[in-house]
Amino acid sequence: MSHLNRSSRVPGALAAAAVALFAGSVIAQSVTDPFPTPIPANEGVIAVDYTEFATIPDSENQAPRMMLLVDEPSTRRMFVIDMRGPLWSVSYDGKTVEKYLDVNAPEWGVQVNSMGNERGVQSFAFHPQFNQPGTPGYGKLYTLTDSSNMKPPADFKPIGATNTTHHMVLLEWTAKTPTADTYDGAAPRELMRFEHPFANHNGGHLAFNPLATRQSADYGLLYMGFADGGNGGDPLNLAQNLSSPFGKILRFDPLGKNSANGKYGIPASNPFAKTPGALGEIYALGLRNPQRFAWDSKTGQMYVANIGQGVVEQVTPVRAGANLGWNQWEGSFKYVDRQAIGLANQRGDSKITYPVVEYDHHDPLLLMQVAITMGPIYRRSEIRQLTNKMLFGDNPSGEIFYVDADKLPNGGQSAIRRVLLNDKGQRKTLLQLIQEKNRTQPQGHEIAMRADLRFGPGADGRIFVLNKHDGIIREIVPSR
């Protein structure tokens, strides 16, 4: 593989010729399929048992668009959000499902925008002090949602944008009685508001570091994945712009007050808190669409599943100040355009944090639409087949994948293997299970053409699998 010298300086016509030659070389070395050897369909497959744990009710006469499941250990309930607005509580045995809060209820005035495939309530998180009376975080719950209400002024605007499709709002809800069956607090407090230039790539994941103890500097700090604003290729070049929140992972104290709007706090330990012209909220940059992140309980390392443009999906470690490269890099490769990456100088910039594992869009296991989602790094022994495995998956196809968490690869897809679900003696994908369930459901439940897979970590290392098409929460369980 050749390496181009970009540091040459030549005058006049020679310079133009050199530029043309370089451009031609990049095009010649561009590919749409950087990993021509497919992920094995059968080699190394782990087959796991599952149960249909709980059913979430339809909304608007359609299957709930389940986006995220969160365990709230102090109240011994799990919660799952429907992107249209309802937040459901689920008992640990799955038998009791109750609507806890509807973010889109008229009395709140939030006006959830759930149009299209990517808009709606994106994420939610419970403060670690949610059920600890007398603490600042008592009863605090946070939601990140797209909104049709664009009257209030935004705290953040996309630099260079000429259009606004909707707003995104981070809200703080305060329950009077955290253990109550339904939310009993007042209207939410707004912490942040963002103008969105395009309809896609909206927000991302909210989470407090589950490994942070009360003595830890990370305790009570809220992480928020925030996509690049959409429309393909990051046309406004926001992901590398330190004065913009788009294309970043943010970290802040929702109970603090030293932000520009005085509604939340910026930790002094954030990597750009003292950088002139940079947003102090930024924890990491260079992300296209940080779909989900997770922490490894053994190492403490944070990982993010970052959705690629048209070629490469990736799981990448995240550290304070890390630059994941977008829109200059797509995974281990130079970004060329929406359908191609460059093969020259792979992983060639020492300032970029590259993926531990990645896969390309042309793999035969996948559908035409491809988007990665993060699962847990499983460090328990109950589901022995998955012990010490990093789990992730492909959102549309519903394929579940793993790699060895103690022998992480250095990029590429050669180490990726499948996880399939045992069903009456047959191994199936999540999409197959959804489609079979759809055939038994009432009219209005069309046969799903995609899975929209999400993982949900539960109490004691339990692993739940969500989708947007049949209302079933499935739990991966130990083999019988």
N, C-alpha and C positions, 0 to 999 in steps of 0.2 A: 504494500500500500504506500503510495507516494505521499510526501508531505510538502506543502507549498510554503515558500518563504514569503511572508507578507511584509517584511521589513524593508524590501528593496525600494530605492528611490531613484527614478529616472526622469529626465526632463522632457517637456514638450510632447511630441508625437510618440516617443518611446514610452512615455508614461501611459498615454491612452492605449497603446498596443498592449502594454503589460496588464492594464485593467481588463481589457477585452479577453486576453488570454486567461487571466485568473477566473473571470466570470464563466468562460467556456469550460475551464477545468472543473469548476464547481458543478456546473450543469452535467458535465460528462460523468462525474462521480456521484451524482444524485440518484437515490433509489427510493422506491416506495415500499420495499420489502427487505429490511436489513437483516432479518433472521429467516432465511429460506428453509431451514430445517424446522419442521412443525413441532409444536408441543406434543409429546406422545399421547395418543388417545388411550392406550392401555397400559403401557409400561409405568410402573410405580404408582398406579392408582391406589388411593386409600378409599375404602368403602366404609361409610359410617351409617349408623342407625339414626332414625329421627322419629319424632312424634309431632302430630298436629297439636300444638300446645294451647293455642287460644285463637278465637275469631274476633276480629274487629268489625263492627257494624259498617254497612255501606254509608256513604255520604253522597247526597245529591243523586240518589238512585244508581250509584256506581260504586265499584269496589274502592275501598279507602286507599289513598295514595300514601302508604306508610313510608316514612322517610327516615326515622330514627327511633331506636329504643334505648332508654336509659334506666338503669337501676338506681333507686333512691333507697339505700340500705337502712337509713334511720327510721323510715316509715314502713319498711318491708313491702314495698310495692315497686313495680316497674311501670314505666310510662312510655307510650308510643304516640307519635304525632302523625296526623293525617295532614298532608300539605294544604288541604282546603281550610283547615283551622282547628278541628277538634283535637284535643289532647286527652288520651284515654289512659286511665290507670288499670293495671293488670295485676292481680294477686300472684303470689309466688307459685301457686298451684295452677294458674291459668283459668280457674273456674269463675272468677269474678272479674268482669270487665265493665268499667263505669266511666262515663264522660266526666273528666275532672274540670276541664276548662275548654271553652271554644274561643280561640283567639279572634275569630271572625264574627263573634256575636255583636249585634248592633250597638249594645250599650257601651262597648269599648271604643268604638270609632276607629278601629285599626284599618279596616277596609283591606283585608287580605286580597292580594292579586294572585290568583291561582290559574291564570290563563296559560295555555301551552303546556309543554312537558317539564319546563324547568322553573316555573314560578310558583310561589306559595310560601307556606311556613317552612323555612329551610332547616332550622335546627332549634334545639332548646337545651338548657342545662340547669341543674339545681346547684345552688351554692352549697359548699360542703358543710355549712352551718345551718342548713335548711330546718333541721329539727332540734336545734340547740338553743333553748330559751336564754335570753339575756345576751346573745351574741349579735354582732352587727349584721350577720347574714341570715338571721332567723326568718324563715318563711320566704326567702328570696328565690325566685325562679326567673330565668332569662329566656326570651324567645327572639329569634332572628327571622324576619319575615319580609317578603315583598309586599308593597302597599300601593293601592291606586290613589291614595290620598297624597297629592303632591303640593298641597297648599303650604304646609310649614316649610320654612327655609332649611336647606340641607347643610349639615356640618361639613360634608365632603362632596366635591363635585369633580367629575372626570375631566382632567386637564385636556383642553383641545376639542372637547365634544361640542357638537352643534345640535344635538337632539337629546331629549330625555324621555325614556319609555315608561319609567316608574321609579318609585323610591324603595329603598330598603331600610328597615328600621330595627334597631336593637332595643328591646323593651325589658324593663324590670317589673315583675309582678311580686307583690308581697302578701302572702297568705296570713290571715290572722291565726288560723289553726292548721298547721301543716299536716296533721293527721286526718283532717276532715275528708269526707268522701268527695266533696267538690270544693273548688276554689272559693274562698269566702272573703277575699280581699277586695280592695278598691281598684279603680282603673290603673293601668300600668304607668310607670314613669319612663319617659324616653331618654335613652343614653346617647345614642348616635343615630344620625340619619344620613343616608347616601343617595345621591342622584345616580341613576343608571343610564348609560348612553345607549345600550342595546337590551333586547329582551332576554338574552341568554347569559349563562355564566353568572348566576346570581348567588352571592354569598357563599356559604359553605358550612363548616362544622363549628359548633360551639362546644367547648369542654374545659373543665378544670382538670389539672393533672391529678389523676387518681392516686399517684404514688407520693404526692406531696403531703408531708406531715405538718402539724401545727408549728413545728420549729423550723420548717423549711421556708426559704425565701420565695418559693413558688406557690406556697399555700394561699388560696383565695384569689389567685390570678386567673383570669379567664382568657383562654386561647380562642381565636376566631379565624378560621380560614376564609379568605376573601378572594374571589376570582378576578380575572383581568378585565372584566366588563363586557366581554363577548365580541361577537361578529367575526371571529376567526382571525388568527395571526396577530392579535393584540394591535390593531391598527393605530391606536393612540399611544403605543409604546409606554404603557403605564406600569407594567410588571417590574421594569428596571428603574422606575422613577421613585426615588426615596421621598419625594414630597407628596406622593399619592398612596392611598391605602389599597388600591386595586392591584391584584396579583401578589398578595402578601399573606403571611400569617401574622396576625396582630396579637399582642399580649397586653392586658391592662387590668387594673383593679376596679371592678364595677362599683365598689363602695368608696372609692377615692374621689378627689375633687380638683386635682391639679391639671386637668386637661384644658384645652382651649375654651371649651364650653362650660367647664366647671362641673360636669355631670359624672365624671369617672376619673380614675387616677392613672398616671403613667409611671410605672416603676423606674426608679433611678438605675436599676440594673439592666434595663432594656438596652440592646446594643447600639441604638441610634438616639438614645435619650439626650445626648449632649452633642449630637452632630448638627451643625448649623444647616438649616434648610431642609432637614429630614424630619419626618414624623416620628415622634418618640414612641408611638404605639407599635411600630414595626418590630417584629421579632425575626422574621425571615422574609426574603424577597425572591422574585423570579419564578413565580408559580402561575400556571395557566388556569387551572381549576382544581384547587385542593379539596377533593371530594370528601375525604375522611382522613383522620390521623389517629394514631394509637401509640401507647407507650409499652415498652418491653419491661415487665416487672423484674426481670433478672438483671438487666443492664441499666435500666432507667432511660434508655434511648427512645426518643420520639421518632416515629416514621409517618410519612404522609403518602397517600395515594394521589398522584397528580395526573389528571386526565390530559392526554396528549392531543395534538391538533389533528393530524390525519394519518400518522404513521406509528408513533411509539407511546405506549402507556407505561407508567413507571411508579415504583415505590422507592422513596428516597429518605435517608436520615435527615432530621432537622435539628440544627443547633442554633444557638443565638447568633444572629448576624449572617446565617448561611444564605448564599445566593444559589438558587436551583437552576438558574440559567435562562429561563424563558424571557423574551422571545428570540434570544440569540441561539439557544440550544433547545432541542427537543429530546429529552433523555440524554444519551451519550453522544448525540450527533448534532452537528450544526443544522439549525433550522433554515430551510430553503424556501418552501412555500407550503400551502395547505395540504399538498399531497406528496411532498418529497422532503427528504433530509439528505445532508451531504456525508459522504463516507470519509472524506479527508479529515485528518487531525482529530480522530475520535477521542473524547475525554481529554482534550488537549489544553484546557485552561485550568491551571492550578487553583484559580480563585472560585471555581464553580464546584458545588456539591452535586455529584452524579448519583444515579440510581444504584441501589444494590441489586435490583431485579427489574426487568422491563420486558414487554412483549409487543409484537407489531400487529397491525390491524388486519393483515392478510392471512392470519392463521386459520386453517380450515375448521377449527373448533368454534369459531366466533361467528356472529352475525355481521352484516355489513356495517351496522352501527356498533362502535366499540367505546367503552369507557370503564376505567378501572375503579374499584372501590376497596377500601381497606378493611381488613378483619382484625381479629386479635392475634397477638403473639401468645400462643397457648403454652403456659408453663405449669400446667397442672397434670394430674395423672388419671383423672376419672375417665376421660376419653383417651385411652392409652395410645391409639393410632395417631393422635394429633399432638402428643406431648412433644414440646420443643419445636413446634412447627409455626412458621409465620403464615397466617392465612390472609388471602386477598381474593378478589374475584372480579369477574367482568360483569358489569351492571346489566347491559341489555341481554346477553346470552344466558346469564345465570350460571355460567361456569364458575366453580369454586376451585381455587388453586392453592398450592402450598410450596414453600421451600424450607430447608433446614435452617432454623433460627440461629443455630450455633455455628453454621458453616455458610454464611450468607455469600452469595455469588458477587462478582464484581461487574454487575450489569448483565445484560443479555437475558435470554429466555431458556437457555439449555438446561438449567436446574429446575425449571417449573414442572410440576406434576399436578394431576387432577385429584379432586375429592368428589366422589359420587355418593348418592344417597340410596341406601338399601330400601327397596320397596317390593315386598312380597316376592323376594328371591331375585329381583332384578335390580341392576344398578342404573340409576336415572339421574338426569340433571334437574335442577330446580325448575327450569322452564317446562320440562316434561310433566313434572308434578302439578304445576300451575295449570297447564292445559287440560290435564285429566280432571282436575277439580272444576275448572270452568264448565266442562261438559255436564257436570252434575248440578250446577247452580241455576237459579231462576233466570228467566229471560232478562236480558239487559247486561249479563256478564258474557261479553264476547270472548272468543277463544284468543288468549293473549298471544301476540307475536313476539313479545319480548318479556323478560322477567323483571327488570328493574330491581336487581338484587341489592340488599343492604344487610349488613351484619349488626347484631345487637348484643353486646356483652352484658350478661346478667350476673346475679349474685353468685359467689362461690365458683367463678369461672365458667358458668353456664354460657352456652353459645346459642343464640337465636338468629334465625334467618327471616328477613322480611322481604316483601315484594309489593307491587302496586296494583295487582290484578286479580287476586282472589280472596283477600282479607284474612289469610291464614298466617299466623306466626308459627313457624316450625322451630323445634328445638333439636339440635344435634345431641344425642344421648349416648351413654356407654353401651357397648354391645351387650346383648342379653346372653 
